[in-house]
Amino acid sequence: MTKVAVVTGSNKGIGLAIVRALCKQFEGEVYLTARDTARGEEAVKTLNSEGLKPKFQQLDINDLNSIIKAAAFFRDTYGGVDILVNNAGIAFKGKDWNTPFAVQAEVTLQTNFFDTRDMLTHFMPLMKAGGRVVNVSSFVGSQTLNKCSKELQARFRSEDITEEELVGLMKRFVEKAKTGQHKEDGWPETAYGVSKTGLTTLSMILARRLSKERPLDKILLNACCPGWVRTDMAGDKAPKSPEEGAITPVYLALLPPGATEPHGRFVSDKEVQAW
């Protein structure tokens, strides 16, 4: 059966750089996905002009039906997925005073946490033995964790936090942000940071579940920080190129057969970071 890699939100920026690198290094089909078919196909043409041959699949992580349809396609066509890189994400500009924090909290957590969780819910059962799952998180998530109340820090770092408890905490943040009570509830003033704290914690929960429920499949799942990268989202002052930002996600996607580590970790510059 042909091996297959899927990268979400990959028509530009870090996602496109990850697809480019996988096309060169992965022995199998590489799927560039985007919510907008025209933009996705344009990105495929760009890579074709470089002599690379990614395939395209429409996939909008904000649309549950789109996720379900894509999951069915990969199940029926390839019998599952070998590499999944959850790269799609959003961030409001740091100086966005026009969008109320309550709106930023709801919109940011919806994409970066809840919709990415939907991707994982529907694609995790498709992961083949020896598969690799990479969730593109951020060092802002670990910085944010350190600014949370001691009670919240203890839960996010706990080995026994459940997915349900984590979802409850993410919902609690959004609700408190809507009433302006998030700070007194122990949360810092960063929706992006909280969304990535949640995503990294979810990665650790799911990795523990894999180890327990599918130990023989040796699937490795990690969260990572690509670094501060020059993209539409992060701006042009960032020190890293998209290609440099892709290095750690691609490293985790291509961990060699038989590897057992890292798994359930937060990785930056190819090194496991403290959480």
C-alpha positions as CSV (number, residue, x, y, z in Angstrom):
1,M,0.0,0.0,0.0
2,T,1.3,3.4,-1.0
3,K,2.4,5.6,2.0
4,V,0.7,9.0,2.4
5,A,1.4,12.2,4.2
6,V,-1.2,14.9,4.9
7,V,-0.4,18.5,5.9
8,T,-3.3,20.9,6.9
9,G,-3.3,24.5,5.9
10,S,-0.4,24.0,3.5
11,N,-1.0,26.3,0.6
12,K,1.4,28.9,2.0
13,G,3.8,29.7,4.8
14,I,5.2,27.0,7.0
15,G,2.7,24.4,5.7
16,L,3.8,24.9,2.1
17,A,7.5,24.6,3.3
18,I,6.6,21.3,5.1
19,V,5.0,19.9,1.9
20,R,8.0,21.0,-0.1
21,A,10.4,19.2,2.3
22,L,8.3,16.1,2.5
23,C,8.1,15.9,-1.3
24,K,11.9,15.7,-1.3
25,Q,12.4,13.4,1.6
26,F,9.3,11.1,2.1
27,E,8.8,8.0,0.0
28,G,5.1,8.2,-0.7
29,E,2.4,10.6,-1.7
30,V,2.3,14.0,-0.1
31,Y,-1.0,15.9,0.1
32,L,-1.1,19.7,0.2
33,T,-4.5,20.7,1.7
34,A,-6.3,24.0,1.8
35,R,-9.8,25.2,2.5
36,D,-9.7,27.2,-0.8
37,T,-9.4,24.8,-3.8
38,A,-8.1,27.5,-6.2
39,R,-5.3,28.6,-3.8
40,G,-4.4,25.0,-3.0
41,E,-4.1,24.1,-6.7
42,E,-2.1,27.2,-7.3
43,A,0.3,26.2,-4.6
44,V,0.6,22.7,-6.1
45,K,1.5,24.3,-9.5
46,T,4.2,26.3,-7.8
47,L,5.7,23.1,-6.4
48,N,5.3,21.4,-9.8
49,S,7.4,24.1,-11.3
50,E,10.2,23.1,-8.9
51,G,9.9,19.5,-10.1
52,L,7.9,18.3,-7.1
53,K,4.7,16.3,-7.3
54,P,2.4,16.9,-4.3
55,K,-1.3,16.0,-4.6
56,F,-4.2,18.2,-3.6
57,Q,-7.1,17.6,-1.3
58,Q,-9.6,20.2,-0.2
59,L,-9.7,20.3,3.6
60,D,-11.1,23.1,5.7
61,I,-10.6,22.2,9.4
62,N,-13.3,24.8,10.4
63,D,-15.8,22.6,8.6
64,L,-16.5,19.2,10.2
65,N,-18.1,17.8,7.0
66,S,-14.9,18.7,5.2
67,I,-12.8,16.8,7.8
68,I,-15.1,13.8,7.6
69,K,-15.0,13.8,3.8
70,A,-11.2,14.0,3.7
71,A,-10.9,11.2,6.3
72,A,-13.1,9.0,4.2
73,F,-11.0,9.7,1.1
74,F,-7.7,8.8,2.8
75,R,-9.2,5.7,4.4
76,D,-10.8,4.5,1.1
77,T,-7.8,5.4,-1.1
78,Y,-4.8,4.5,1.0
79,G,-6.2,2.4,3.9
80,G,-5.2,5.2,6.3
81,V,-2.5,7.8,6.8
82,D,1.2,7.5,7.6
83,I,2.0,11.1,8.4
84,L,-0.4,13.8,9.6
85,V,0.9,17.3,10.2
86,N,-1.7,19.6,11.8
87,N,-0.3,22.9,10.7
88,A,-3.5,25.0,10.1
89,G,-3.9,27.7,12.6
90,I,-4.7,31.4,13.1
91,A,-3.6,34.4,15.1
92,F,-4.8,37.9,15.5
93,K,-2.1,40.6,15.1
94,G,-0.6,41.7,18.4
95,K,-1.8,45.2,17.8
96,D,-5.3,44.3,16.8
97,W,-7.2,46.7,19.0
98,N,-10.3,46.5,16.8
99,T,-11.3,43.0,17.6
100,P,-12.6,42.6,21.2
101,F,-10.7,40.1,23.3
102,A,-13.8,38.0,23.8
103,V,-14.1,37.5,20.0
104,Q,-10.3,36.8,19.6
105,A,-10.6,34.2,22.3
106,E,-13.6,32.4,20.7
107,V,-12.3,32.5,17.1
108,T,-8.7,31.6,18.0
109,L,-9.6,28.7,20.2
110,Q,-12.1,27.4,17.7
111,T,-9.5,26.9,15.0
112,N,-6.3,26.2,17.0
113,F,-7.8,23.9,19.6
114,F,-11.4,22.7,18.9
115,D,-11.1,22.3,15.1
116,T,-7.6,20.8,15.3
117,R,-9.1,18.4,17.9
118,D,-11.8,17.5,15.4
119,M,-9.0,16.7,12.9
120,L,-7.3,14.4,15.5
121,T,-10.6,12.8,16.5
122,H,-11.3,11.7,12.9
123,F,-7.8,11.1,11.7
124,M,-6.2,9.3,14.7
125,P,-8.1,6.0,13.9
126,L,-6.7,6.2,10.4
127,M,-3.0,6.4,11.5
128,K,-1.2,3.3,10.3
129,A,1.3,1.3,12.4
130,G,4.6,3.3,12.5
131,G,2.6,6.5,11.8
132,R,3.7,10.0,12.8
133,V,1.4,12.8,14.0
134,V,2.9,16.3,14.4
135,N,0.8,19.1,15.9
136,V,2.3,22.5,15.1
137,S,2.1,24.4,18.4
138,S,4.2,27.3,19.7
139,F,6.6,28.3,22.4
140,V,4.0,31.0,23.2
141,G,2.0,28.1,24.6
142,S,4.7,27.2,27.1
143,Q,5.2,30.9,28.0
144,T,1.5,31.2,28.5
145,L,1.4,28.1,30.7
146,N,3.9,29.7,33.0
147,K,1.7,32.8,33.3
148,C,-1.4,30.8,34.3
149,S,-2.5,30.4,37.9
150,K,-0.7,27.6,39.9
151,E,-4.0,25.6,39.9
152,L,-4.2,25.8,36.1
153,Q,-0.5,25.0,35.6
154,A,-0.9,21.9,37.8
155,R,-3.8,20.6,35.7
156,F,-2.1,21.3,32.3
157,R,1.0,19.5,33.4
158,S,-0.8,16.6,35.1
159,E,-0.3,13.1,33.8
160,D,-3.9,12.3,34.6
161,I,-5.7,15.2,32.9
162,T,-8.3,13.8,30.5
163,E,-9.3,15.1,27.1
164,E,-12.8,15.9,28.6
165,E,-11.2,18.0,31.4
166,L,-9.0,19.8,28.9
167,V,-11.9,20.6,26.7
168,G,-13.7,21.9,29.8
169,L,-10.8,24.2,30.6
170,M,-10.6,25.6,27.1
171,K,-14.4,26.3,27.1
172,R,-14.0,27.9,30.5
173,F,-11.3,30.3,29.2
174,V,-13.6,31.3,26.3
175,E,-16.6,31.9,28.6
176,K,-14.5,33.9,31.1
177,A,-13.0,36.0,28.3
178,K,-16.6,36.8,27.1
179,T,-17.4,38.2,30.6
180,G,-14.0,39.8,31.0
181,Q,-13.2,37.6,34.0
182,H,-10.4,35.5,32.5
183,K,-7.6,37.2,34.5
184,E,-9.3,36.7,37.8
185,D,-9.9,33.1,36.8
186,G,-6.1,32.6,36.4
187,W,-5.6,33.1,32.7
188,P,-3.2,35.5,30.9
189,E,-4.3,38.0,28.2
190,T,-3.4,35.9,25.2
191,A,-6.0,33.8,23.2
192,Y,-3.3,32.5,20.9
193,G,-1.1,31.4,23.8
194,V,-4.0,29.6,25.6
195,S,-5.0,27.9,22.3
196,K,-1.4,26.5,21.9
197,T,-1.2,25.6,25.6
198,G,-4.3,23.5,25.0
199,L,-3.0,22.0,21.8
200,T,0.3,20.9,23.4
201,T,-1.6,19.4,26.4
202,L,-4.0,17.6,24.0
203,S,-0.9,16.2,22.2
204,M,0.4,14.8,25.5
205,I,-3.0,13.3,26.4
206,L,-3.4,11.6,23.0
207,A,0.2,10.3,23.0
208,R,-0.5,8.6,26.4
209,R,-3.7,7.1,25.0
210,L,-1.8,5.7,22.0
211,S,0.8,4.1,24.2
212,K,-1.9,2.5,26.2
213,E,-4.4,1.5,23.5
214,R,-2.1,0.8,20.5
215,P,1.4,0.0,22.0
216,L,2.4,-2.4,19.2
217,D,1.7,0.2,16.4
218,K,4.6,2.4,17.6
219,I,2.8,5.6,16.4
220,L,4.7,8.7,17.6
221,L,2.7,11.9,18.3
222,N,4.3,15.2,19.3
223,A,3.7,18.9,19.5
224,C,6.3,21.3,18.2
225,C,7.3,24.9,17.8
226,P,8.5,25.9,14.3
227,G,10.0,29.1,15.8
228,W,9.2,32.6,14.9
229,V,8.8,32.4,11.2
230,R,8.3,35.1,8.5
231,T,4.7,34.4,7.4
232,D,1.5,36.3,6.8
233,M,0.5,35.4,10.3
234,A,3.8,36.2,12.2
235,G,4.9,39.2,10.0
236,D,8.1,40.0,8.2
237,K,10.3,40.8,11.2
238,A,10.6,37.2,12.2
239,P,14.1,35.7,12.1
240,K,13.3,32.4,10.4
241,S,12.3,31.6,6.8
242,P,9.4,29.2,6.3
243,E,11.9,26.6,5.2
244,E,13.7,26.9,8.6
245,G,10.4,26.8,10.3
246,A,9.6,23.5,8.6
247,I,12.8,21.8,9.9
248,T,11.4,20.6,13.3
249,P,7.9,19.5,12.0
250,V,9.5,17.6,9.2
251,Y,12.1,16.0,11.6
252,L,9.2,14.7,13.7
253,A,7.2,13.6,10.7
254,L,10.1,11.5,9.5
255,L,11.3,9.9,12.7
256,P,12.9,6.6,11.6
257,P,11.0,3.3,11.8
258,G,11.5,1.7,15.2
259,A,12.0,5.0,17.0
260,T,10.4,5.3,20.4
261,E,11.2,8.9,21.2
262,P,10.2,11.6,21.2
263,H,6.6,10.8,21.9
264,G,4.1,13.0,23.7
265,R,6.6,15.8,23.9
266,F,6.9,19.4,23.0
267,V,9.8,19.8,20.6
268,S,11.6,22.9,19.4
269,D,14.8,23.0,17.2
270,K,14.7,19.2,17.2
271,E,15.1,19.2,21.0
272,V,12.6,18.1,23.6
273,Q,11.6,21.1,25.7
274,A,10.5,21.3,29.4
275,W,6.7,21.7,29.8
